Amino acid sequence: MKFCFRHLLAALLLVLLCTPLPAKSPKPPKQHDLYDVVAANPILTSFASLIQASDLGTFLSSRGPFTVFAPTDSAFAKLPPGTLDTLLRPENKDRLQHIVLFHVINNRRLTAKDLKLLKAFFSCEGNPLLFRTLRAGTQMVMKAKIVNADIRCSNGVLHEVDTVLMPPEGALPSIAPPPAPNVTPITTAPAADSNAPAVSTSAAPSATNADTPVAPRALPVDVSPH
């Protein structure tokens, strides 16, 4: 009996040693926030520059959740020449923020399936975004086609669109004029008159002129309201 017990114990140990340990399940890949996803996307470089210039990167990295419709670089190529450069000027930052926020819906993680059930939804800018689905199944937001949907992010969902979304012009701050060029005026000295009498440089200054104080020029007074 003792002999059989030893053999049984040895067999159990052998089974335990030969049994492979269960493999650890791999950790799911870490999701990045919306701003990081946009910044890393090679076809969203123009939209990433708008977010950076508008100082809204921190907002789009916050908890959210958000739904973002990101125009591709091809979408920005449709704009009139110089539009992007104008928006990126510091004096147009307020207008730029309105445009970027028009591409964002707050407190919602709306997938393509959710958008099919919607007619409209207010953007972070304050004006509504309109949605429709064409017969072929193409989903539209305003006049933009969703070309790549449901890009999952840690704080929301991203949809790539083929057209830049613009709020109503009346809701946008006006475009600031470009800064005036800093040009130094060039003064031309008058030509010397050959017929004018020569003036001696060694003559002593007139005592009357030397003793007469020169009145200081009055500085202009700013009377404009502050």
N, CA, C and O of each residue as an XYZ file, in Angstrom:
904
protein
N       0.848     -1.211      0.000
C       0.000      0.000      0.000
C       0.873      1.248      0.000
O       0.600      2.237     -0.681
N       1.948      1.155      0.805
C       2.861      2.290      0.898
C       3.555      2.527     -0.424
O       3.771      3.666     -0.836
N       3.906      1.412     -1.094
C       4.577      1.512     -2.382
C       3.670      2.160     -3.430
O       4.118      2.983     -4.228
N       2.407      1.783     -3.418
C       1.451      2.354     -4.385
C       1.229      3.836     -4.142
O       1.076      4.589     -5.104
N       1.205      4.278     -2.905
C       0.982      5.683     -2.589
C       2.131      6.535     -3.107
O       1.915      7.636     -3.615
N       3.363      6.019     -2.978
C       4.512      6.775     -3.457
C       4.464      6.924     -4.981
O       4.739      7.990     -5.531
N       4.109      5.829     -5.634
C       4.015      5.911     -7.084
C       2.907      6.857     -7.528
O       3.059      7.572     -8.518
N       1.811      6.863     -6.811
C       0.701      7.762     -7.139
C       1.095      9.215     -6.953
O       0.762     10.068     -7.775
N       1.817      9.498     -5.851
C       2.268     10.862     -5.585
C       3.246     11.341     -6.655
O       3.197     12.491     -7.090
N       4.127     10.445     -7.066
C       5.098     10.800     -8.104
C       4.392     11.082     -9.433
O       4.766     11.993    -10.171
N       3.377     10.289     -9.716
C       2.631     10.510    -10.960
C       1.903     11.838    -10.959
O       1.858     12.524    -11.980
N       1.334     12.207     -9.826
C       0.638     13.493     -9.726
C       1.611     14.663     -9.902
O       1.298     15.641    -10.582
N       2.782     14.556     -9.290
C       3.784     15.617     -9.434
C       4.233     15.744    -10.883
O       4.433     16.848    -11.391
N       4.388     14.584    -11.549
C       4.802     14.609    -12.950
C       3.750     15.288    -13.824
O       4.087     16.040    -14.739
N       2.484     15.023    -13.541
C       1.401     15.648    -14.305
C       1.389     17.155    -14.092
O       1.212     17.922    -15.038
N       1.581     17.576    -12.836
C       1.579     19.007    -12.538
C       2.736     19.717    -13.210
O       2.582     20.832    -13.710
N       3.904     19.071    -13.223
C       5.068     19.697    -13.838
C       4.948     19.786    -15.350
O       5.469     20.715    -15.968
N       4.267     18.825    -15.940
C       4.146     18.811    -17.404
C       2.984     19.645    -17.932
O       2.915     19.941    -19.125
N       2.073     20.022    -17.036
C       0.922     20.818    -17.472
C       1.356     22.261    -17.704
O       1.842     22.903    -16.773
N       1.197     22.790    -18.917
C       1.615     24.178    -19.175
C       0.752     25.171    -18.400
O      -0.450     24.971    -18.220
N       1.395     26.241    -17.950
C       0.670     27.296    -17.250
C      -0.205     28.068    -18.234
O       0.179     28.255    -19.388
N      -1.368     28.515    -17.789
C      -2.228     29.295    -18.705
C      -1.549     30.590    -19.130
O      -1.007     31.321    -18.301
N      -1.585     30.860    -20.411
C      -0.947     32.077    -20.933
C      -1.700     33.308    -20.462
O      -2.929     33.327    -20.402
N      -0.928     34.339    -20.129
C      -1.530     35.600    -19.710
C      -2.144     36.287    -20.925
O      -1.524     36.394    -21.982
N      -3.364     36.744    -20.747
C      -4.029     37.447    -21.850
C      -3.339     38.776    -22.093
O      -3.082     39.507    -21.137
N      -3.030     39.117    -23.342
C      -2.338     40.385    -23.630
C      -3.205     41.583    -23.257
O      -4.429     41.561    -23.386
N      -2.523     42.629    -22.789
C      -3.246     43.844    -22.435
C      -3.769     44.520    -23.708
O      -3.065     44.583    -24.716
N      -4.980     45.012    -23.656
C      -5.491     45.719    -24.842
C      -4.656     46.956    -25.122
O      -4.194     47.608    -24.185
N      -4.452     47.296    -26.386
C      -3.639     48.472    -26.706
C      -4.261     49.748    -26.136
O      -5.480     49.920    -26.132
N      -3.403     50.617    -25.666
C      -3.870     51.862    -25.065
C      -4.454     52.770    -26.135
O      -3.845     52.984    -27.183
N      -5.648     53.303    -25.862
C      -6.268     54.238    -26.791
C      -5.774     55.656    -26.510
O      -5.598     56.051    -25.358
N      -5.558     56.395    -27.564
C      -5.130     57.781    -27.437
C      -6.339     58.703    -27.515
O      -7.386     58.335    -28.046
N      -6.173     59.923    -26.969
C      -7.289     60.862    -27.003
C      -7.421     61.467    -28.400
O      -6.577     61.258    -29.271
N      -8.490     62.212    -28.585
C      -8.824     62.730    -29.913
C      -7.732     63.625    -30.492
O      -7.393     63.517    -31.671
N      -7.184     64.506    -29.660
C      -6.158     65.406    -30.177
C      -4.919     64.637    -30.615
O      -4.340     64.941    -31.658
N      -4.505     63.644    -29.832
C      -3.333     62.848    -30.200
C      -3.590     62.064    -31.491
O      -2.696     61.935    -32.327
N      -4.803     61.544    -31.651
C      -5.138     60.780    -32.854
C      -5.105     61.684    -34.083
O      -4.585     61.292    -35.127
N      -5.654     62.884    -33.964
C      -5.626     63.828    -35.080
C      -4.191     64.223    -35.410
O      -3.805     64.252    -36.579
N      -3.404     64.528    -34.384
C      -2.030     64.980    -34.602
C      -1.161     63.900    -35.244
O      -0.210     64.218    -35.957
N      -1.477     62.634    -34.999
C      -0.670     61.539    -35.539
C      -1.150     61.069    -36.909
O      -0.484     60.252    -37.545
N      -2.289     61.568    -37.371
C      -2.855     61.112    -38.636
C      -2.228     61.890    -39.794
O      -2.323     63.117    -39.819
N      -1.589     61.211    -40.752
C      -0.886     61.931    -41.825
C      -1.797     62.658    -42.808
O      -1.315     63.482    -43.585
N      -3.098     62.379    -42.797
C      -3.992     63.086    -43.726
C      -4.860     64.118    -43.002
O      -5.800     64.661    -43.582
N      -4.539     64.386    -41.729
C      -5.277     65.393    -40.958
C      -4.343     66.499    -40.469
O      -4.601     67.110    -39.432
N      -3.270     66.761    -41.200
C      -2.271     67.728    -40.733
C      -2.823     69.154    -40.681
O      -2.485     69.913    -39.773
N      -3.669     69.524    -41.647
C      -4.227     70.886    -41.652
C      -5.178     71.078    -40.478
O      -5.143     72.115    -39.816
N      -6.026     70.091    -40.216
C      -6.945     70.197    -39.082
C      -6.172     70.214    -37.769
O      -6.561     70.914    -36.834
N      -5.094     69.461    -37.685
C      -4.255     69.480    -36.485
C      -3.650     70.860    -36.266
O      -3.553     71.318    -35.127
N      -3.242     71.532    -37.346
C      -2.681     72.883    -37.212
C      -3.733     73.878    -36.753
O      -3.414     74.812    -36.017
N      -5.002     73.695    -37.176
C      -6.084     74.566    -36.717
C      -6.317     74.381    -35.213
O      -6.489     75.356    -34.481
N      -6.321     73.137    -34.767
C      -6.528     72.871    -33.341
C      -5.420     73.503    -32.523
O      -5.672     74.107    -31.481
N      -4.182     73.360    -33.000
C      -3.056     73.923    -32.263
C      -3.116     75.446    -32.231
O      -2.906     76.052    -31.180
N      -3.399     76.069    -33.370
C      -3.444     77.536    -33.425
C      -4.612     78.108    -32.629
O      -4.539     79.242    -32.153
N      -5.683     77.340    -32.479
C      -6.858     77.817    -31.739
C      -6.757     77.552    -30.240
O      -7.640     77.948    -29.480
N      -5.678     76.880    -29.806
C      -5.492     76.532    -28.388
C      -6.606     75.629    -27.863
O      -6.978     75.730    -26.694
N      -7.142     74.752    -28.706
C      -8.204     73.840    -28.294
C      -7.702     72.406    -28.115
O      -8.498     71.486    -27.927
N      -6.385     72.220    -28.173
C      -5.833     70.887    -27.996
C      -6.119     70.324    -26.615
O      -6.458     69.148    -26.479
N      -5.986     71.160    -25.584
C      -6.272     70.708    -24.213
C      -7.733     70.323    -24.061
O      -8.057     69.349    -23.383
N      -8.617     71.091    -24.695
C     -10.044     70.791    -24.632
C     -10.341     69.429    -25.247
O     -11.100     68.645    -24.678
N      -9.753     69.142    -26.398
C     -10.005     67.872    -27.085
C      -9.216     66.713    -26.475
O      -9.373     65.565    -26.892
N      -8.376     67.009    -25.498
C      -7.693     65.953    -24.755
C      -8.360     65.695    -23.404
O      -7.938     64.810    -22.660
N      -9.394     66.464    -23.091
C     -10.075     66.320    -21.809
C     -10.995     65.096    -21.832
O     -11.038     64.354    -22.813
N     -11.717     64.907    -20.751
C     -12.472     63.672    -20.559
C     -13.556     63.450    -21.609
O     -13.759     62.323    -22.059
N     -14.247     64.506    -21.998
C     -15.315     64.364    -22.997
C     -16.531     63.657    -22.433
O     -16.912     63.918    -21.292
N     -17.152     62.772    -23.195
C     -16.734     62.342    -24.533
C     -17.132     63.326    -25.619
O     -18.022     64.156    -25.430
N     -16.458     63.222    -26.766
C     -16.723     64.086    -27.906
C     -16.947     63.240    -29.159
O     -16.489     62.102    -29.265
N     -17.662     63.839    -30.092
C     -17.722     63.332    -31.461
C     -17.120     64.409    -32.346
O     -17.583     65.549    -32.335
N     -16.092     64.062    -33.114
C     -15.369     65.043    -33.924
C     -15.444     64.643    -35.392
O     -15.214     63.489    -35.753
N     -15.772     65.624    -36.228
C     -15.767     65.444    -37.679
C     -14.531     66.172    -38.210
O     -14.510     67.400    -38.293
N     -13.512     65.405    -38.563
C     -12.213     65.984    -38.916
C     -12.048     66.066    -40.428
O     -12.036     65.032    -41.097
N     -11.920     67.275    -40.987
C     -11.697     67.393    -42.436
C     -10.292     66.908    -42.802
O      -9.317     67.197    -42.109
N     -10.215     66.175    -43.890
C      -8.917     65.706    -44.368
C      -8.164     66.858    -45.047
O      -8.722     67.927    -45.291
N      -6.894     66.612    -45.341
C      -6.116     67.635    -46.050
C      -6.710     67.905    -47.433
O      -6.626     69.025    -47.936
N      -7.303     66.894    -48.041
C      -7.959     67.108    -49.340
C      -9.153     68.041    -49.211
O      -9.469     68.781    -50.143
N      -9.823     68.009    -48.053
C     -10.945     68.917    -47.814
C     -10.460     70.363    -47.755
O     -11.116     71.261    -48.282
N      -9.327     70.587    -47.122
C      -8.801     71.955    -47.043
C      -8.321     72.441    -48.398
O      -8.301     73.646    -48.650
N      -7.932     71.522    -49.276
C      -7.494     71.915    -50.616
C      -8.645     72.491    -51.436
O      -8.405     73.169    -52.435
N      -9.898     72.234    -51.032
C     -11.057     72.772    -51.742
C     -11.324     74.240    -51.391
O     -12.048     74.923    -52.117
N     -10.758     74.726    -50.305
C     -11.014     76.103    -49.881
C     -10.349     77.090    -50.835
O      -9.376     76.741    -51.504
N     -10.866     78.324    -50.906
C     -10.210     79.332    -51.740
C      -8.757     79.541    -51.311
O      -8.441     79.412    -50.128
N      -7.875     79.858    -52.249
C      -6.465     80.053    -51.901
C      -6.296     81.109    -50.809
O      -6.935     82.161    -50.840
N      -5.441     80.818    -49.862
C      -5.142     81.756    -48.782
C      -6.051     81.653    -47.582
O      -5.786     82.290    -46.562
N      -7.135     80.859    -47.667
C      -8.082     80.763    -46.545
C      -7.416     80.196    -45.297
O      -7.579     80.732    -44.201
N      -6.672     79.117    -45.467
C      -6.029     78.481    -44.315
C      -5.013     79.410    -43.672
O      -4.957     79.512    -42.447
N      -4.208     80.089    -44.486
C      -3.213     81.017    -43.942
C      -3.886     82.161    -43.186
O      -3.380     82.615    -42.160
N      -5.028     82.626    -43.696
C      -5.751     83.703    -43.023
C      -6.263     83.246    -41.662
O      -6.158     83.980    -40.679
N      -6.815     82.041    -41.601
C      -7.337     81.525    -40.328
C      -6.232     81.317    -39.305
O      -6.472     81.435    -38.104
N      -5.035     81.012    -39.759
C      -3.937     80.726    -38.839
C      -3.267     81.986    -38.307
O      -2.396     81.898    -37.443
N      -3.659     83.169    -38.809
C      -3.078     84.397    -38.271
C      -3.571     84.620    -36.847
O      -4.751     84.399    -36.576
N      -2.705     85.051    -35.925
C      -3.096     85.206    -34.512
C      -4.300     86.122    -34.311
O      -5.093     85.895    -33.398
N      -4.453     87.153    -35.143
C      -5.553     88.092    -34.960
C      -6.907     87.474    -35.322
O      -7.950     88.054    -35.017
N      -6.900     86.297    -35.971
C      -8.153     85.613    -36.323
C      -8.422     84.403    -35.436
O      -9.188     83.515    -35.810
N      -7.802     84.366    -34.277
C      -7.936     83.209    -33.390
C      -9.374     82.992    -32.941
O      -9.821     81.849    -32.847
N     -10.106     84.065    -32.662
C     -11.499     83.928    -32.218
C     -12.349     83.277    -33.309
O     -13.146     82.383    -33.028
N     -12.179     83.722    -34.540
C     -12.913     83.127    -35.663
C     -12.519     81.661    -35.847
O     -13.365     80.810    -36.119
N     -11.240     81.381    -35.696
C     -10.747     80.018    -35.851
C     -11.352     79.086    -34.804
O     -11.706     77.951    -35.122
N     -11.473     79.545    -33.575
C     -12.066     78.713    -32.527
C     -13.514     78.358    -32.861
O     -13.940     77.222    -32.653
N     -14.263     79.320    -33.375
C     -15.647     79.039    -33.783
C     -15.695     77.933    -34.833
O     -16.536     77.037    -34.758
N     -14.795     77.997    -35.807
C     -14.810     77.014    -36.894
C     -14.424     75.628    -36.379
O     -15.062     74.639    -36.739
N     -13.396     75.545    -35.549
C     -12.984     74.242    -35.013
C     -14.102     73.636    -34.158
O     -14.393     72.446    -34.274
N     -14.726     74.447    -33.305
C     -15.773     73.933    -32.425
C     -17.028     73.525    -33.196
O     -17.841     72.752    -32.688
N     -17.189     74.034    -34.409
C     -18.327     73.621    -35.236
C     -18.164     72.173    -35.709
O     -19.128     71.556    -36.162
N     -16.962     71.640    -35.606
C     -16.692     70.255    -35.996
C     -16.812     69.296    -34.815
O     -16.514     68.110    -34.955
N     -17.245     69.793    -33.647
C     -17.220     68.983    -32.419
C     -18.602     68.951    -31.783
O     -19.280     69.974    -31.700
N     -19.014     67.769    -31.335
C     -20.216     67.594    -30.511
C     -19.764     67.151    -29.122
O     -18.972     66.218    -28.991
N     -20.256     67.807    -28.111
C     -19.832     67.533    -26.733
C     -20.771     66.529    -26.055
O     -21.959     66.448    -26.366
N     -20.203     65.777    -25.129
C     -20.958     64.839    -24.278
C     -21.648     63.726    -25.054
O     -22.613     63.141    -24.563
N     -21.176     63.428    -26.240
C     -21.754     62.339    -27.020
C     -20.638     61.574    -27.727
O     -19.676     62.162    -28.221
N     -20.786     60.257    -27.762
C     -19.881     59.387    -28.510
C     -20.715     58.762    -29.629
O     -21.151     57.616    -29.521
N     -20.935     59.526    -30.707
C     -21.863     59.146    -31.758
C     -21.149     58.352    -32.847
O     -20.263     58.874    -33.524
N     -21.534     57.098    -33.013
C     -20.999     56.261    -34.082
C     -21.796     56.488    -35.363
O     -22.797     57.204    -35.366
N     -21.341     55.872    -36.445
C     -22.059     55.986    -37.722
C     -23.477     55.445    -37.591
O     -24.405     55.974    -38.204
N     -23.648     54.397    -36.799
C     -24.982     53.830    -36.577
C     -25.877     54.826    -35.857
O     -27.059     54.942    -36.181
N     -25.327     55.547    -34.885
C     -26.110     56.554    -34.159
C     -26.506     57.709    -35.074
O     -27.614     58.238    -34.976
N     -25.588     58.097    -35.967
C     -25.849     59.246    -36.836
C     -27.000     58.980    -37.806
O     -27.680     59.914    -38.229
N     -27.221     57.722    -38.157
C     -28.320     57.390    -39.072
C     -29.683     57.720    -38.457
O     -30.663     57.917    -39.175
N     -29.737     57.777    -37.144
C     -31.006     58.040    -36.464
C     -31.206     59.523    -36.157
O     -32.237     59.911    -35.607
N     -30.228     60.350    -36.510
C     -30.287     61.774    -36.171
C     -30.592     62.621    -37.403
O     -30.191     62.300    -38.521
N     -31.309     63.702    -37.162
C     -31.519     64.720    -38.189
C     -30.590     65.911    -37.962
O     -30.073     66.500    -38.911
N     -30.387     66.252    -36.697
C     -29.547     67.398    -36.355
C     -29.071     67.259    -34.917
O     -29.678     66.564    -34.102
N     -27.963     67.944    -34.628
C     -27.443     67.971    -33.261
C     -26.595     69.220    -33.113
O     -25.865     69.597    -34.029
N     -26.694     69.866    -31.948
C     -25.959     71.109    -31.740
C     -24.462     70.830    -31.590
O     -24.052     69.897    -30.901
N     -23.667     71.657    -32.249
C     -22.214     71.571    -32.130
C     -21.751     72.363    -30.916
O     -22.533     73.090    -30.304
N     -20.491     72.219    -30.577
C     -19.918     73.009    -29.480
C     -19.896     74.498    -29.814
O     -19.865     75.338    -28.914
N     -19.911     74.821    -31.094
C     -19.909     76.230    -31.502
C     -21.243     76.896    -31.211
O     -21.300     78.113    -31.034
N     -22.322     76.113    -31.159
C     -23.631     76.658    -30.848
C     -24.646     76.501    -31.954
O     -25.849     76.515    -31.693
N     -24.189     76.352    -33.185
C     -25.088     76.128    -34.312
C     -25.231     74.629    -34.564
O     -24.303     73.870    -34.285
N     -26.387     74.186    -35.090
C     -26.617     72.750    -35.267
C     -25.906     72.194    -36.495
O     -25.717     72.884    -37.496
N     -25.522     70.932    -36.388
C     -25.037     70.151    -37.520
C     -26.185     69.298    -38.034
O     -26.904     68.679    -37.249
N     -26.358     69.263    -39.344
C     -27.443     68.505    -39.956
C     -26.907     67.211    -40.556
O     -25.829     67.193    -41.149
N     -27.671     66.121    -40.399
C     -27.231     64.800    -40.861
C     -28.267     64.203    -41.815
O     -29.469     64.434    -41.685
N     -27.765     63.434    -42.769
C     -28.652     62.684    -43.657
C     -27.868     61.519    -44.259
O     -26.640     61.542    -44.329
N     -28.603     60.516    -44.685
C     -28.006     59.339    -45.312
C     -28.556     59.205    -46.717
O     -29.771     59.150    -46.910
N     -27.673     59.153    -47.696
C     -28.087     59.037    -49.084
C     -28.559     57.615    -49.384
O     -28.325     56.693    -48.603
N     -29.221     57.457    -50.513
C     -29.760     56.139    -50.885
C     -28.666     55.086    -50.993
O     -28.886     53.915    -50.682
N     -27.497     55.507    -51.433
C     -26.389     54.560    -51.570
C     -25.776     54.188    -50.227
O     -24.883     53.344    -50.160
N     -26.259     54.823    -49.150
C     -25.725     54.538    -47.823
C     -24.672     55.515    -47.345
O     -24.207     55.422    -46.209
N     -24.287     56.456    -48.205
C     -23.289     57.449    -47.816
C     -23.872     58.380    -46.764
O     -24.985     58.883    -46.915
N     -23.127     58.602    -45.717
C     -23.592     59.477    -44.641
C     -23.003     60.869    -44.808
O     -21.816     61.030    -45.090
N     -23.855     61.868    -44.630
C     -23.465     63.252    -44.814
C     -23.660     64.025    -43.519
O     -24.617     63.792    -42.780
N     -22.744     64.943    -43.256
C     -22.916     65.935    -42.199
C     -22.773     67.293    -42.870
O     -21.705     67.637    -43.376
N     -23.866     68.064    -42.870
C     -23.956     69.276    -43.686
C     -23.682     68.883    -45.145
O     -24.363     68.009    -45.682
N     -22.685     69.522    -45.796
C     -22.346     69.180    -47.181
C     -21.133     68.259    -47.273
O     -20.608     68.016    -48.360
N     -20.699     67.756    -46.139
C     -19.499     66.923    -46.097
C     -19.864     65.452    -46.060
O     -20.813     65.053    -45.385
N     -19.104     64.646    -46.792
C     -19.291     63.197    -46.812
C     -18.357     62.567    -45.776
O     -17.180     62.918    -45.699
N     -18.878     61.652    -44.997
C     -18.046     60.912    -44.046
C     -17.317     59.832    -44.830
O     -17.936     58.899    -45.339
N     -15.995     59.964    -44.925
C     -15.201     59.044    -45.745
C     -14.539     57.951    -44.909
O     -14.129     56.925    -45.450
N     -14.433     58.158    -43.611
C     -13.862     57.139    -42.717
C     -14.503     57.333    -41.345
O     -14.247     58.329    -40.669
N     -15.333     56.381    -40.941
C     -16.131     56.550    -39.724
C     -15.593     55.705    -38.579
O     -14.821     54.765    -38.767
N     -16.036     56.086    -37.381
C     -15.858     55.278    -36.170
C     -14.397     55.002    -35.824
O     -14.033     53.857    -35.552
N     -13.559     56.032    -35.831
C     -12.193     55.895    -35.331
C     -12.264     56.087    -33.818
O     -12.513     57.192    -33.336
N     -12.044     55.014    -33.083
C     -12.243     55.033    -31.634
C     -11.077     55.727    -30.946
O      -9.914     55.497    -31.277
N     -11.405     56.575    -29.988
C     -10.410     57.263    -29.172
C     -10.794     57.090    -27.700
O     -11.916     56.693    -27.386
N      -9.859     57.389    -26.810
C     -10.132     57.194    -25.391
C     -11.233     58.111    -24.882
O     -11.918     57.772    -23.917
N     -11.415     59.262    -25.509
C     -12.414     60.219    -25.039
C     -13.451     60.570    -26.106
O     -14.034     61.654    -26.078
N     -13.675     59.656    -27.040
C     -14.705     59.917    -28.031
C     -14.511     59.123    -29.307
O     -13.826     58.101    -29.332
N     -15.127     59.617    -30.358
C     -15.060     58.946    -31.657
C     -14.805     59.994    -32.733
O     -15.296     61.120    -32.651
N     -14.033     59.608    -33.737
C     -13.616     60.524    -34.801
C     -14.145     60.028    -36.134
O     -14.089     58.836    -36.435
N     -14.669     60.973    -36.941
C     -15.105     60.666    -38.305
C     -14.356     61.594    -39.256
O     -14.369     62.810    -39.063
N     -13.713     61.050    -40.264
C     -13.048     61.869    -41.269
C     -14.067     62.296    -42.323
O     -14.862     61.482    -42.792
N     -14.037     63.579    -42.695
C     -14.973     64.110    -43.691
C     -14.192     64.774    -44.824
O     -13.032     65.152    -44.658
N     -14.846     64.908    -45.976
C     -14.152     65.393    -47.175
C     -14.363     66.875    -47.440
O     -13.947     67.373    -48.486
N     -15.003     67.594    -46.515
C     -15.277     69.026    -46.694
C     -15.164     69.720    -45.344
O     -15.587     69.182    -44.321
N     -14.588     70.923    -45.348
C     -14.501     71.713    -44.121
C     -15.882     72.266    -43.782
O     -16.545     72.849    -44.640
N     -16.316     72.088    -42.545
C     -17.622     72.578    -42.110
C     -17.495     74.032    -41.671
O     -16.581     74.385    -40.925
N     -18.407     74.865    -42.132
C     -18.370     76.288    -41.795
C     -19.682     76.702    -41.141
O     -20.751     76.427    -41.687
N     -19.624     77.362    -39.973
C     -20.846     77.903    -39.365
C     -21.408     79.012    -40.247
O     -20.723     79.473    -41.160
N     -22.636     79.447    -39.995
C     -23.168     80.598    -40.742
C     -22.253     81.801    -40.587
O     -21.770     82.085    -39.491
N     -22.018     82.500    -41.677
C     -21.079     83.627    -41.645
C     -21.495     84.675    -40.626
O     -20.643     85.308    -40.003
N     -22.807     84.864    -40.449
C     -23.266     85.856    -39.478
C     -22.923     85.508    -38.045
O     -22.919     86.387    -37.184
N     -22.632     84.230    -37.766
C     -22.273     83.818    -36.410
C     -20.778     83.896    -36.157
O     -20.331     83.671    -35.032
N     -20.000     84.210    -37.180
C     -18.548     84.225    -37.050
C     -18.022     85.630    -36.813
O     -18.555     86.586    -37.376
N     -16.980     85.778    -35.988
C     -16.305     87.075    -35.902
C     -15.727     87.445    -37.264
O     -15.320     86.574    -38.032
N     -15.696     88.716    -37.549
C     -15.200     89.163    -38.846
C     -13.704     88.888    -38.973
O     -12.993     88.782    -37.973
N     -13.239     88.774    -40.212
C     -11.819     88.532    -40.458
C     -11.045     89.814    -40.188
O     -11.392     90.877    -40.703
N     -10.006     89.712    -39.389
C      -9.180     90.884    -39.085
C      -8.339     91.238    -40.303
O      -7.859     90.343    -40.999
N      -8.148     92.531    -40.577
C      -7.302     92.916    -41.715
C      -5.858     92.511    -41.458
O      -5.423     92.452    -40.308
N      -5.122     92.237    -42.514
C      -3.709     91.869    -42.316
C      -2.933     93.026    -41.721
O      -3.257     94.183    -41.987
N      -1.917     92.742    -40.923
C      -1.135     93.830    -40.333
C      -0.429     94.648    -41.405
O       0.012     94.111    -42.421
N      -0.326     95.968    -41.167
C       0.333     96.845    -42.129
C       1.822     96.523    -42.170
O       2.430     96.273    -41.129
N       2.408     96.526    -43.348
C       3.853     96.249    -43.445
C       4.657     97.330    -42.755
O       4.310     98.509    -42.829
N       5.717     96.943    -42.091
C       6.579     97.876    -41.373
C       7.625     98.415    -42.330
O       8.702     97.840    -42.486
N       7.287     99.543    -42.975
C       8.174    100.141    -43.978
C       8.718    101.452    -43.437
O       7.950    102.323    -43.028
N      10.026    101.596    -43.433
C      10.666    102.835    -42.980
C      10.656    103.852    -44.124
O      11.182    103.571    -45.200
N      10.053    105.048    -43.898
C      10.015    106.041    -44.988
C      11.412    106.514    -45.358
O      12.275    106.690    -44.497
N      11.614    106.711    -46.632
C      12.908    107.175    -47.133
C      12.789    108.663    -47.438
O      11.946    109.075    -48.234
N      13.627    109.457    -46.808
C      13.611    110.910    -47.031
C      14.748    111.288    -47.966
O      15.859    110.770    -47.854
N      14.463    112.182    -48.876
C      15.465    112.640    -49.848
C      15.852    114.069    -49.524
O      15.000    114.955    -49.473
N      17.128    114.289    -49.308
C      17.605    115.636    -48.992
C      17.472    116.523    -50.217
O      17.742    116.070    -51.329
N      17.053    117.807    -50.041
C      16.931    118.711    -51.195
C      18.289    118.991    -51.818
O      19.308    119.076    -51.132
N      18.273    119.130    -53.121
C      19.530    119.411    -53.834
C      20.041    120.793    -53.462
O      19.262    121.726    -53.266
N      21.348    120.911    -53.368
C      21.968    122.196    -53.012
C      21.824    123.184    -54.169
O      21.969    122.827    -55.338
N      21.534    124.438    -53.809
C      21.379    125.503    -54.809
C      22.738    126.120    -55.051
O      23.332    126.719    -54.155
N      23.233    125.966    -56.289
C      24.573    126.501    -56.599
C      24.597    128.010    -56.574
O      25.669    128.591    -56.402
N      23.441    128.688    -56.742
C      23.389    130.141    -56.759
C      23.234    130.740    -55.364
O      23.339    131.956    -55.204
N      22.984    129.899    -54.343
C      22.797    130.432    -52.991
C      24.127    130.902    -52.457
O      25.160    130.287    -52.724
N      24.113    132.005    -51.693
C      25.374    132.538    -51.129
C      25.973    131.551    -50.147
O      25.266    130.845    -49.429
N      27.285    131.523    -50.135
C      27.991    130.613    -49.244
C      27.827    131.076    -47.810
O      27.828    132.278    -47.545
N      27.688    130.161    -46.899
C      27.522    130.471    -45.487
C      28.766    130.020    -44.765
O      29.201    128.876    -44.900
N      29.325    130.911    -44.010
C      30.541    130.599    -43.268
C      30.193    129.715    -42.087
O      29.281    130.021    -41.320
N      30.921    128.620    -41.944
C      30.681    127.707    -40.831
C      31.397    128.124    -39.579
O      31.173    127.557    -38.509
N      32.266    129.120    -39.702
C      33.030    129.558    -38.533
C      32.362    130.702    -37.806
O      32.851    131.143    -36.766
N      31.250    131.190    -38.334
C      30.590    132.329    -37.701
C      30.020    131.912    -36.370
O      29.491    130.809    -36.230
N      30.124    132.794    -35.383
C      29.601    132.514    -34.047
C      28.090    132.572    -34.065
O      27.519    133.377    -34.801
N      27.427    131.746    -33.280
C      25.957    131.790    -33.257
C      25.463    133.084    -32.670
O      26.117    133.698    -31.826
N      24.315    133.485    -33.122
C      23.718    134.726    -32.640
C      23.388    134.597    -31.169
O      22.847    133.573    -30.751
N      23.683    135.557    -30.411
C      23.406    135.516    -28.968
C      21.923    135.458    -28.714
O      21.470    134.810    -27.770
N      21.143    136.153    -29.578
C      19.700    136.160    -29.379
C      19.130    134.766    -29.520
O      18.328    134.318    -28.700
N      19.567    134.070    -30.596
C      19.063    132.722    -30.820
C      19.570    131.747    -29.774
O      18.851    130.830    -29.375
N      20.812    131.939    -29.326
C      21.383    131.000    -28.366
C      20.699    131.088    -27.025
O      20.588    130.091    -26.311
N      20.227    132.303    -26.668
C      19.643    132.483    -25.348
C      18.144    132.239    -25.327
O      17.540    132.238    -24.254
N      17.535    132.035    -26.474
C      16.079    131.857    -26.534
C      15.727    130.393    -26.307
O      16.126    129.540    -27.099
N      14.982    130.081    -25.233
C      14.628    128.667    -24.993
C      13.652    128.180    -26.055
O      12.829    128.941    -26.565
N      13.762    126.910    -26.371
C      12.871    126.293    -27.354
C      11.714    125.646    -26.605
O      11.937    124.834    -25.707
N      10.468    125.998    -26.966
C       9.289    125.448    -26.286
C       9.129    123.978    -26.661
O       9.238    123.624    -27.835
N       8.872    123.120    -25.678
C       8.659    121.691    -26.006
C       7.380    121.490    -26.792
O       6.390    122.187    -26.568
N       7.398    120.544    -27.706
C       6.204    120.238    -28.493
C       5.199    119.521    -27.618
O       5.540    118.609    -26.864
N       3.956    119.951    -27.731
C       2.896    119.312    -26.933
C       2.619    117.918    -27.474
O       2.509    117.713    -28.683
N       2.508    116.955    -26.545
C       2.190    115.585    -26.936
C       0.703    115.471    -27.197
O      -0.090    116.122    -26.517
N       0.305    114.659    -28.165
C      -1.144    114.499    -28.413
C      -1.815    113.815    -27.233
O      -1.230    112.935    -26.602
N      -3.032    114.217    -26.937
C      -3.810    113.672    -25.826
C      -4.793    112.661    -26.369
O      -5.555    112.952    -27.291
N      -4.772    111.494    -25.806
C      -5.677    110.433    -26.233
C      -7.060    110.657    -25.595
O      -7.230    110.500    -24.386
N      -8.018    111.018    -26.413
C      -9.378    111.284    -25.898
C     -10.344    110.202    -26.308
O     -11.548    110.288    -26.066
N      -9.794    109.181    -26.934
C     -10.714    108.114    -27.354
C     -11.178    107.350    -26.152
O     -10.400    107.167    -25.216
N     -12.430    106.886    -26.130
C     -12.946    106.140    -24.974
C     -12.248    104.799    -24.854
O     -11.888    104.192    -25.863
N     -12.054    104.327    -23.619
C     -11.403    103.047    -23.371
C     -12.425    102.028    -22.993
O     -12.082    100.873    -22.740
